């Protein structure tokens, strides 16, 4: 296993990462990327063991429902890159089980890679969303064939890929990029049915970083995003060679969707786990700011908080149902139920705006106009600010200010906007979750009950 410092050193590998139009010389000193790098390094140190052959237990597949249930809360506590590493490896485990009958050559490579990645303690970013070009045309029908990542050359020892993957969480800080088809492919689209692992520093890989990290200012004004923000990457593959042992699917169009479906399941479970905690956090912020404002006993405020609590409880119940109804792979690994995972993820994303609306309505305009904490420190104006920021006399003005900043940072600033979009888009978007729900819902049972009610049988 690696320590945090060893992890940082491992990224000094010649990778090409760009931020704001410039090639980043040193991730550890870049003001926008260093905080996220430090967060990942802290995760390495937290789970480090010096024992020979030690492996981070968090990247092991769960072997029981209880083990899966215990793992879920940790997903929300670990840094995002460790989270997506876990999702990447679990995706490969599930995909291998679904490829076993017809494609044993890919299965053996997957198992070898998963074992290697765990033993090397690397971090992996998921690369699934293509640039897609004209969304009204399929991959093979694009005017520019590179709009979906594809194989442009097959060699005896591997393949060469070209294209781009978008919205890749933590890509600048990963060791490997897990490339997967973004969707199911049809006959004639075999070159787009490619799944493989690519080192970030491989020749021809370029990562353009985009981050919502605060650009200067007092960290106390950004109490949430300072700890949680992680850069996303726009990843370009400019004729990148991938050796055969790191190719997990190639040219089998009928199986391209296996990876997207497997990843979607784990992404949606991870997204649901985050939204469960996020919903409870928003309920807590709503209650605290209502108390600070002196409005906690007003009927319409209490009703809004009640509605937020019901939504948070429904999310937790759905996540528990997904875990309690888990399934197993032939190797004995447990994974969550598709129906409950997707329905719950949809519920959380579709109602996120309601939670934010209630929170802002309860809090008031101070969410976006409260002076910075540095202003409160000013010896001349600070005492006045504390005085006029006081609502309920039992809550100091500084406490109320901190609550306003936490609400703004998490729901009404760059990080809040990032969450607004990612809650909807992560795991394939609302439409994808509707499709999976439709596929797994027991419609026959619903029809039987309906016919019985109408006395049709």
C-alpha positions in Angstrom: 0.0 0.0 0.0 1.0 3.6 -0.5 1.2 6.4 2.0 -0.2 9.8 1.1 3.3 11.2 0.3 4.1 8.1 -1.9 0.8 8.7 -3.7 1.8 12.3 -4.4 5.2 11.2 -5.7 3.5 8.6 -8.0 1.7 11.4 -9.9 5.0 13.0 -10.9 4.9 10.7 -14.0 4.9 13.1 -17.0 1.1 13.3 -17.2 -0.4 16.2 -19.2 -3.0 18.0 -17.1 -4.2 21.4 -18.2 -6.0 24.0 -15.9 -7.3 27.4 -17.1 -5.4 27.0 -20.4 -2.0 26.1 -18.9 -0.2 22.9 -18.6 0.1 22.1 -14.8 3.8 21.8 -13.8 3.2 20.4 -10.3 -0.2 19.2 -9.0 1.0 19.6 -5.4 1.6 23.4 -5.8 -1.3 24.3 -8.1 -3.7 26.4 -6.0 -6.8 24.9 -7.5 -5.7 21.2 -7.6 -3.5 20.9 -4.5 -6.5 20.9 -2.0 -8.1 17.9 -3.8 -4.7 16.2 -4.1 -4.2 16.6 -0.3 -7.7 15.1 0.3 -6.8 12.0 -1.7 -3.4 11.7 0.0 -5.2 11.9 3.4 -7.4 9.0 2.3 -4.2 7.0 1.5 -2.8 7.8 5.0 -6.1 6.9 6.7 -6.3 3.4 5.3 -2.6 2.7 5.1 -1.1 -0.5 6.5 2.6 -1.3 6.4 2.0 -5.0 6.6 3.4 -7.0 3.7 0.8 -7.7 1.0 -1.8 -5.4 2.7 -4.7 -4.3 0.5 -7.2 -1.5 1.2 -10.3 -3.3 2.5 -12.5 -0.7 0.9 -11.8 -1.8 -2.6 -12.7 -5.4 -1.8 -16.1 -6.7 -3.1 -18.6 -7.3 -0.3 -19.5 -10.9 0.4 -22.7 -10.5 2.3 -25.6 -8.1 2.7 -24.3 -6.9 6.0 -20.9 -6.2 4.5 -22.5 -4.3 1.7 -24.7 -2.4 4.2 -21.6 -1.5 6.3 -19.7 -0.4 3.2 -22.4 2.2 2.0 -21.9 4.8 4.7 -18.1 4.7 4.1 -18.8 5.6 0.5 -19.9 9.1 1.6 -16.9 9.6 3.9 -14.1 8.5 1.6 -12.6 11.0 -0.9 -14.3 11.0 -4.3 -11.4 9.4 -6.1 -11.3 6.4 -3.7 -15.1 6.2 -4.2 -14.9 6.0 -8.0 -12.0 3.6 -7.7 -14.3 1.3 -5.7 -17.1 1.8 -8.3 -14.7 1.0 -11.2 -13.5 -2.2 -9.6 -17.0 -3.3 -8.7 -18.1 -2.5 -12.2 -15.4 -4.9 -13.6 -16.4 -7.6 -11.1 -20.1 -7.4 -12.1 -19.2 -7.1 -15.8 -17.0 -10.2 -15.6 -19.9 -12.2 -14.2 -22.1 -11.1 -17.1 -19.5 -11.9 -19.7 -18.5 -15.3 -18.3 -20.7 -17.5 -20.6 -19.4 -16.3 -24.0 -16.1 -14.4 -23.4 -13.8 -16.1 -21.0 -10.7 -14.3 -22.4 -12.1 -10.9 -21.2 -13.1 -12.4 -17.9 -9.6 -13.6 -17.1 -8.1 -10.3 -18.0 -10.6 -8.5 -15.8 -9.9 -10.6 -12.8 -6.1 -10.3 -13.3 -6.4 -6.5 -13.5 -8.6 -6.2 -10.5 -6.2 -8.2 -8.4 -3.3 -6.1 -9.7 -5.0 -2.8 -9.1 -5.8 -3.7 -5.6 -2.2 -4.9 -4.8 -0.7 -1.8 -6.4 -3.1 0.5 -4.5 -3.8 2.6 -7.5 -6.7 5.1 -8.0 -8.9 4.7 -11.0 -11.3 7.3 -12.7 -14.3 6.1 -14.6 -14.4 7.2 -18.3 -17.8 6.5 -19.8 -19.5 9.6 -21.3 -18.3 10.3 -24.9 -18.4 13.7 -26.6 -21.3 12.1 -28.7 -21.2 14.8 -31.5 -24.7 15.0 -33.1 -26.9 13.4 -30.4 -29.5 12.6 -33.1 -27.0 10.2 -34.8 -25.6 6.8 -33.6 -21.8 6.3 -33.2 -21.3 4.9 -36.6 -23.5 7.6 -38.2 -21.5 10.6 -37.0 -19.9 13.0 -39.5 -16.8 12.7 -37.3 -16.1 9.1 -36.4 -14.1 10.1 -33.4 -17.1 11.5 -31.5 -17.3 8.2 -29.6 -14.1 6.6 -28.4 -13.1 3.9 -30.9 -10.4 1.5 -31.9 -8.5 2.9 -34.8 -5.9 0.1 -35.1 -5.6 -3.5 -33.9 -2.1 -4.9 -33.3 -0.9 -8.3 -32.2 -0.1 -6.9 -28.8 -3.0 -4.5 -28.3 -5.2 -1.7 -29.7 -5.0 2.0 -30.5 -7.9 4.1 -29.4 -9.0 7.7 -30.3 -11.7 10.0 -29.0 -12.7 11.9 -25.8 -14.5 11.2 -22.6 -16.3 14.0 -20.7 -17.2 14.8 -17.1 -14.6 12.4 -15.7 -14.5 12.9 -11.9 -11.0 13.2 -10.4 -9.3 12.3 -13.7 -6.3 14.7 -13.1 -5.5 12.9 -9.8 -6.0 9.2 -10.9 -3.4 6.6 -11.9 -5.6 4.9 -14.5 -8.6 5.7 -16.6 -11.2 3.0 -16.9 -12.6 3.4 -20.4 -16.0 1.9 -21.1 -18.6 2.1 -23.9 -21.1 4.8 -23.0 -24.1 2.7 -24.3 -25.2 -0.4 -26.0 -23.8 -0.8 -29.5 -25.4 -2.3 -32.7 -23.9 -4.4 -35.6 -21.6 -2.1 -37.5 -20.4 -0.3 -34.3 -17.9 -3.0 -33.3 -15.0 -0.5 -33.2 -16.9 1.5 -30.5 -17.3 -1.6 -28.3 -14.1 -1.0 -26.4 -13.4 -1.3 -22.6 -9.9 -0.9 -21.3 -7.6 0.6 -18.7 -5.3 3.4 -19.7 -2.6 5.1 -17.5 -3.2 8.8 -17.2 0.5 9.4 -18.2 0.2 7.2 -21.4 1.4 8.9 -24.6 -1.5 10.6 -26.3 -3.6 11.2 -23.1 -4.5 14.8 -22.3 -6.6 15.8 -19.3 -8.2 19.3 -19.2 -9.2 20.0 -15.6 -12.3 21.9 -14.5 -12.9 22.6 -10.8 -15.4 24.3 -8.7 -12.9 24.8 -5.8 -13.1 28.3 -4.3 -10.7 30.7 -6.0 -9.2 32.6 -3.1 -11.1 34.1 -0.2 -11.6 32.9 3.4 -12.0 29.1 3.7 -14.5 29.7 6.5 -16.9 31.2 3.8 -16.7 27.8 2.0 -17.0 25.3 4.8 -18.4 22.5 2.6 -16.7 22.8 -0.8 -13.2 23.3 0.8 -13.5 19.7 2.1 -15.4 18.1 -0.6 -14.7 19.6 -4.0 -12.9 17.4 -6.6 -11.8 18.4 -10.2 -13.5 16.9 -13.2 -11.6 16.1 -16.4 -12.2 16.4 -20.1 -10.0 13.5 -21.3 -8.7 13.3 -24.9 -7.2 10.0 -26.2 -5.0 11.0 -29.2 -4.1 7.6 -30.7 -3.3 5.9 -27.4 -1.9 2.4 -27.4 -3.5 -0.1 -24.9 -1.8 -3.5 -24.4 -3.9 -6.6 -24.7 -3.8 -7.4 -21.0 -5.6 -4.2 -20.3 -8.3 -4.7 -22.9 -11.5 -6.0 -21.3 -13.9 -5.9 -24.3 -13.1 -5.3 -28.0 -15.3 -5.6 -31.0 -18.2 -7.4 -29.3 -21.0 -4.9 -30.0 -23.7 -7.1 -28.3 -21.9 -6.9 -25.0 -21.0 -3.2 -25.0 -23.9 -2.3 -22.7 -22.7 -4.7 -20.0 -20.2 -2.1 -18.7 -22.5 0.9 -18.8 -25.2 -1.1 -16.9 -22.8 -2.4 -14.3 -21.2 1.0 -13.7 -24.6 2.7 -13.6 -25.7 0.3 -10.8 -22.7 1.2 -8.6 -22.7 4.9 -9.5 -26.4 5.1 -8.6 -25.9 3.3 -5.3 -23.0 5.7 -4.5 -25.1 8.7 -5.6 -28.0 7.5 -3.5 -25.8 7.1 -0.5 -24.5 10.7 -0.9 -28.1 12.0 -1.4 -29.3 10.2 1.7 -26.6 12.0 3.9 -27.1 15.2 1.9 -30.9 15.1 2.6 -30.4 14.6 6.3 -27.8 17.4 6.3 -30.2 19.8 4.6 -32.9 18.9 7.1 -30.4 19.7 9.9 -29.4 23.0 8.3 -33.1 24.0 7.8 -33.8 23.3 11.5 -30.7 25.2 12.7 -31.3 28.2 10.6 -35.0 28.3 11.5 -34.0 28.3 15.2 -31.4 31.0 14.6 -34.0 33.1 12.7 -36.5 32.6 15.5 -39.0 31.0 13.1 -38.8 27.3 14.1 -42.3 27.3 15.6 -44.0 29.0 12.7 -46.4 26.5 11.1 -45.4 26.8 7.4 -41.7 26.5 8.4 -42.4 23.3 10.4 -44.4 21.9 7.5 -41.5 22.5 5.1 -39.1 20.8 7.4 -41.6 17.9 7.8 -41.7 17.5 4.0 -37.9 17.5 3.9 -37.8 14.9 6.6 -40.2 12.6 4.7 -38.2 12.9 1.5 -35.0 12.1 3.4 -36.7 9.1 5.1 -37.9 7.8 1.7 -34.4 7.9 0.3 -33.0 6.0 3.2 -35.8 3.4 3.0 -35.1 3.0 -0.8 -31.4 2.5 -0.2 -32.1 -0.1 2.5 -34.4 -1.9 0.1 -31.7 -1.9 -2.6 -29.2 -3.5 -0.1 -31.7 -5.9 1.6 -32.6 -7.3 -1.9 -29.0 -7.7 -3.1 -27.9 -10.3 -5.6 -24.7 -12.3 -5.9 -22.2 -13.0 -8.6 -20.9 -16.6 -9.3 -17.9 -15.7 -7.1 -20.1 -14.8 -4.2 -19.8 -11.0 -4.4 -22.9 -9.1 -3.4 -24.3 -6.1 -5.4 -27.5 -4.0 -4.9 -30.8 -4.6 -6.5 -31.3 -2.7 -9.8 -34.9 -1.8 -9.3 -34.6 -0.2 -5.8 -31.3 1.4 -6.6 -32.5 3.1 -9.7 -36.0 4.1 -8.4 -34.4 5.6 -5.3 -31.7 7.5 -7.2 -34.5 8.9 -9.5 -36.5 10.0 -6.4 -33.5 11.8 -4.9 -32.5 13.6 -8.1 -36.0 14.6 -9.1 -36.8 16.1 -5.7 -33.5 17.8 -5.0 -34.8 21.1 -6.2 -37.7 20.8 -3.7 -35.2 20.3 -0.8 -33.1 23.3 -1.9 -36.2 25.5 -2.4 -37.5 24.7 1.1 -34.1 25.3 2.6 -33.7 28.7 0.9 -37.2 29.7 1.8 -36.7 28.9 5.4 -33.3 30.6 5.6 -34.0 33.8 3.8 -31.8 36.2 1.7 -28.9 36.0 4.1 -27.9 32.9 2.2 -26.3 35.0 -0.5 -25.7 38.4 1.2 -24.1 37.5 4.6 -20.7 39.3 5.0 -17.6 37.1 5.0 -16.2 35.7 8.2 -13.2 38.0 7.7 -15.6 41.0 7.9 -16.8 39.7 11.3 -13.2 39.6 12.4 -12.7 43.3 11.6 -12.3 45.1 14.9 -14.2 48.2 13.6 -17.2 46.7 11.9 -17.2 43.2 13.3 -19.1 43.9 16.5 -21.8 45.7 14.5 -22.1 42.8 12.1 -22.4 40.3 15.0 -25.1 42.4 16.6 -27.2 42.7 13.4 -26.7 39.1 12.4 -28.3 38.0 15.6 -31.9 36.7 15.3 -33.0 34.5 18.2 -31.1 35.9 21.2 -29.9 32.4 22.1 -27.9 32.0 18.9 -24.9 34.3 18.4 -24.6 36.3 15.2 -21.4 34.5 14.3 -23.2 31.2 14.5 -26.0 32.4 12.2 -23.4 33.7 9.8 -21.7 30.3 9.6 -25.0 28.6 8.9 -25.7 31.0 6.1 -22.3 30.4 4.6 -22.8 26.6 4.9 -26.2 26.8 3.1 -24.8 29.1 0.4 -21.7 27.0 -0.2 -23.6 23.7 -0.4 -26.6 24.9 -2.4 -26.2 28.4 -3.9 -22.6 28.7 -5.1 -20.3 26.9 -7.4 -20.3 23.7 -5.4 -24.1 23.8 -5.0 -24.5 24.2 -8.8 -22.2 21.3 -9.3 -24.4 19.2 -7.1 -27.5 20.4 -8.8 -26.3 19.1 -12.1 -24.5 15.9 -10.9 -27.4 14.7 -8.8 -29.4 14.6 -12.0 -26.7 13.4 -14.4 -24.5 11.0 -12.5 -25.3 7.4 -13.2 -26.8 8.2 -16.6 -29.5 10.8 -15.9 -33.2 10.5 -15.0 -34.2 8.9 -18.3 -31.7 6.1 -17.8 -33.1 5.4 -14.3 -36.6 5.3 -15.7 -35.5 2.7 -18.3 -33.9 0.5 -15.7 -36.9 0.8 -13.4 -39.2 -0.1 -16.2 -37.1 -3.1 -17.0 -37.1 -4.5 -13.5 -40.5 -3.4 -12.2 -42.9 -6.3 -11.6 -45.6 -5.1 -14.1 -47.3 -8.5 -14.2 -48.1 -8.2 -10.5 -49.5 -4.7 -11.0 -51.6 -6.0 -13.9 -53.0 -8.9 -11.8 -54.0 -6.5 -9.0 -55.6 -4.2 -11.5 -57.6 -6.9 -13.2 -58.7 -8.2 -9.9 -59.9 -4.7 -8.8 -61.8 -4.4 -12.1 -63.2 -7.9 -11.7 -61.6 -8.9 -15.0 -60.4 -12.3 -13.7 
